[in-house]
Amino acid sequence: MVPKTQSAPVIADEAILQASLEDPSQFSALVEKYQRPFFRLAYGVVRQREEAEDIVQEAFCDIYRNANQFQKQEGASF
């Protein structure tokens, strides 16, 4: 029998965002999680790598700058 490994507890994105207000290094968890999907979406629209990268960077900056105004919406995920 193979022993089960315990995985790290899943922390909600909203909790990470709030924690980043006290400890900005926590925000990197959100960047790591969402950087690729944001890039794919931006690149799909603009079809230019550098422009898509700039759009993603601006999006993360806006998310962080406005983190204290975040309110979870019913039926929507982070």
C-alpha positions, -999 to 999 in steps of 0.1 A, spaced: 0 0 0 13 34 -10 10 60 18 -10 91 9 9 123 8 -7 153 23 -11 183 0 -8 218 12 -40 234 21 -57 254 -7 -59 291 1 -85 311 -16 -73 337 -41 -92 364 -22 -73 355 10 -40 357 -8 -49 391 -22 -58 403 13 -26 389 28 -6 407 1 -18 440 15 3 433 46 30 412 29 35 422 -8 55 391 -15 23 370 -11 10 385 -44 36 364 -63 13 334 -57 -14 350 -77 10 361 -105 23 325 -107 -12 311 -109 -27 335 -134 2 348 -155 -1 321 -183 -39 322 -186 -38 361 -187 -11 360 -213 -30 335 -235 -60 357 -234 -42 389 -241 -21 373 -269 -53 359 -284 -66 395 -287 -35 415 -297 -14 388 -315 18 405 -304 40 390 -277 54 423 -262 20 440 -262 4 410 -245 31 409 -219 26 446 -212 -12 441 -209 -6 413 -184 18 434 -163 -6 463 -162 -35 439 -152 -15 426 -123 -5 462 -113 -41 472 -113 -52 442 -93 -26 449 -67 -32 487 -66 -70 481 -61 -67 450 -38 -82 469 -9 -114 476 -29 -119 439 -39 -154 425 -31 -163 389 -39 -193 388 -62 -218 360 -58 -215 333 -85 -181 346 -97 -147 332 -90 -116 354 -84 
